[in-house]
Amino acid sequence: MPAKSAGVLAYRKKAGRLEVLLVHPGGPFWANKDDGAWSIPKGEYAAGEDKAAVARREFAEELGVALSVPLQGLGEIRQRGGKLVEAFAAELDLDVSAITSNTFEIEWPPKSGERKSFPEVDRAAWFDLATAREKINPAQRELLDRLETLLKSR
């Protein structure tokens, strides 16, 4: 059974254009990766967990910001490795320079016996849709299309 995650595609309208919030994964594996490495803030959930609640929790853990705005479903996508991601849209604005992420610990360098701590998210940024399509994990591009469709139907 594939891993399942829930996350939030935050968006805002700034100077008449739509921007989306993406996060860059922390840790040494992602340090020199950019295009295709960014993601929506998301995290895994267990059977029976409320997906929207998980999306809110993961947003708070990865950005240090509790979400109180309404969420709108964007549906599910499948990433290349098989992981299923349930996404929600949320309209908000936040200062990305002030994010604080939880951390994880790994052995680094590999086989060194040393454990080091890294932020789960090392940075966040607002992108216009064209730039977001370059930066985001390719499987998550569909979420940008779905957000556009959702906002046009209003």
N, C-alpha and C positions, 0 to 999 in steps of 0.2 A: 504494500500500500504506500503510495507516495506521501511525502511530507506535505503538510498543509500550513499555510501562513495566511494572516490577515493584515492588511495595512491601509494606510490613508494616503490618497493623492490630494494634497492640499493645493489650493489655487487662490489666486487673487487677480484683481483687475487693477493694473497700474499704468497710468498715463494712456488709458484707452486700449491697452493690450492685455491679453491673458498671459499670466505667468504661473508656473507650477513649481512646487518645492520638491527637490530631490536631495537625497543624502548619499554621501560617499562612504563606503565601508572602511573602517579603521583596520589597523594591523599591517604587518609587513608584506603580506601577499598582495594587498591592494595599493600599496604606497605609490607605485609608479604606473598605475593604470588609471585611465580617465574615460575616454569615449567608450560607452558600453558598460561601464562599471557602476554608474550611479543607479539608484533605486528609489522606490517609494519607501518610507519607513514602514517596516513590517516585521512580523515575528510569528513563530510557529504556535499552533494551538492544538489542544487535545480534543478527542471526541467528546461531544457534549458541551464544549465551551461556546459561549456566545461570541460569534465572529466580530461583531461591532465592538463589543467590550474588549476583545483582544486587540483589535486595531487601535483603539484608544490607549490601551495599556502600552503597546509597543511604541506608539508615537511619543508618549510621555517618557519611556525609558530611553529612547534614542535621541530625543531632542530636549528633554527636561521641561516640557510644556504640557500641561494637562489640557485636553481638548474638551470644551464645553459646547461647541457649536454642533448643529445637526449634521448627521452623516447621510449621504445618499449613495445607495448601492451602485457599483459599476460592474458587478459580476465577477466571474472567476476567469483566470488565465492559467495556462500551463507553461512553466519555464522549461528551458532546454533539458535540465537534469530530471524533469518529471514533477518537480514541486508545483503544487497548486496554490495559487495566490488569489484570495478573495479581497477585492479592493472596494474602498469607499471614498467618495469625494467629500471634501470639506472646504468651505470658503473661509479663509482667515488670512491674517497678515501677521507675521512675526519677524523679529530681528534675528537673522541667522548668525550674526556675530556673537550672540549671547547664548547659543545652545550649549547644553551640557549632556553628555551621553554616559550611559552606564559603561562598564568595562568588562573585558574578558581576559583570561589568562591562558597563555600557551607556552610551551617550551620554545625558547628562542635565543640564539640560533638553534635550528634543529640538531638534535643529538648532543646538545651542549650540557644538558642537565640543568640549565638555568631556566627559570620561569619568569616571564615578563608579562606585565599588564598593558593592554591597549584599549583605547576607546572603541566601542562597537561602531560608532559613527565618528569619523574624524573631521567632517565638515558638512555643511548643508548650504544650498544655494537656490535662489529663484532663477528660473530660466524661462525665456519665451518658448513657445511650442517647437519652433524649428530647431533651436539649440537643444531643447530637452530630448528631441528624437535622436540626436547624435549621442547625448550623454547617457541616456537610460539603458538599462539592460534590454537588449533587443526584444525579448519576449514581453516586456512590459509596455512597449510602444502602443499596443492595442488599447491600453488603459487611457492613453492620451487621446486616441480617436474617440473612445467612448465618452470621455469627459467633454470633448468638443460637441458631440451629438447631444449629450444631456443638456448642455448650456444653450444650444441652438433651439431646443424644443421648449424652452421657457418662454 
